[in-house]
Amino acid sequence: MTFVMGPALLFCPADRPERYQKASDRADAVILDLEDAVAPADKQRARGAILAQLGAGGEVPELDPSRTIVRINPAGTEEFEKDLHCLAHTPYKTVMLAKAESAEQLKQLEDFHVIALCETAAGVLNAPAIAAEPNVVALMWGAEDLLASLGGTSSRKDDGGYRAVALHARSSVLLAAGAFGKAAVDAVYVNIPDLEGLAVESADAVASGFSSKACIHPTQAAVVRGAYAPSEADVSAATELLQAAASAGSGVFQYNGRMIDGPILKHAEATIRRAGIHS
């Protein structure tokens, strides 16, 4: 299974149905959030809102199922069971499992494509086993819940950069996803007005290999999309390099004074893919 909803995934509180379509219009995919964005007393109303926006027969939803993710509550909770009962009456088959911590939890979601959100110490340490599950299409990491699970107070230092433990978790989840051929989703950037900082972090996500980045506000989606969209110059350079490789007909060759081998060609191919061109 390939996860192709990115690059900008926008969270939308499931108890705010008036925002569903707006979120869909601004991002590549919508994450209807039944977990942290909804107060405990409002969770049943949030599930009702998801059901209410379906067509009369339940087959024509307001949101495109191929571009919709539902974040469900952690496995083993009463809310998790209620979320699954709700989803059984919808066409939505991609879920994000909050606080995923073990491969066994994924077996309860065999009928879904799952983005496993590794946001606790156990989840990060078990990320490889989670990624190996066949119904997992992507891994995501979460900084603030992770630090809270460790008894910390903030994932970032005063300069805005991540603390070492958060960077370790980010890399661990990315590597686990890559090892099993799954996509990786970068964590949200919580400083909403700081679009410049978001742009820098999004560019790093692209360069590091994250397929997508999650957003918490509509203004962030355009910034993430911009980071993932290569410039015309980048596309042209990548195209010329791949053409030179085809002409060289050898594993290693020299191009514009540089030694070119397999990994560099893969970087060029990734640029072409992000531009929506199939090489």
Disulfide bonds with the S-S distance in Angstrom:
none
